[in-house]
Amino acid sequence: MNSSIELLLNEAVPNWPAILEATLADFGGCTGTLHRLDPADQLLKLVAHCGVPEQILPMIAAIPVGKGIAGAAAERRAPVELCNLQADLGGVAREGARKTNVQGSLAVPCLHNGELRGTLGVGLMTPHDFTETEKTRLLEIGRQVAARL
């Protein structure tokens, strides 16, 4: 894991926007989201975002598990990747997601001891097939984040 991300995660009070920005820098991303699972209503609530257009924020403030890219990652408890979100024909992406102009997208669950705590997502401006190494790296960051969510 990137040492700057590790240092940020070890702070007494996590600075979620800074952690997300460092994660995006590590992946060369332009957009990112961090959602926390609210145990009361089982919705993924937005904790931090980076590069997300203002008009999209109401659409991603609370996401049902199973809906959209983040919701699918939460439901599957596995990475969900779209090489090109703009051309997604599989029905995973929600219409509002296309308004970000992001193409390559990867969302992972944030799991702590097998318990879903939230999701972490990165988006790139170009189509991208994420490697197993990249997926594993984002999952590891997600595990570290989950321990603090």
Secondary structure by P-SEA (a helix, b strand, c coil): ccaaaaaaaaccccaaaaaaaaaaaaaccccbbbbbbcccccccccccccccccccccccccccccccaaaaaaaacbbbbbcccccccccccccccccccccbbbbbbbccccccccccbbbbcccccccaaaaaaaaaaaaaaaaac
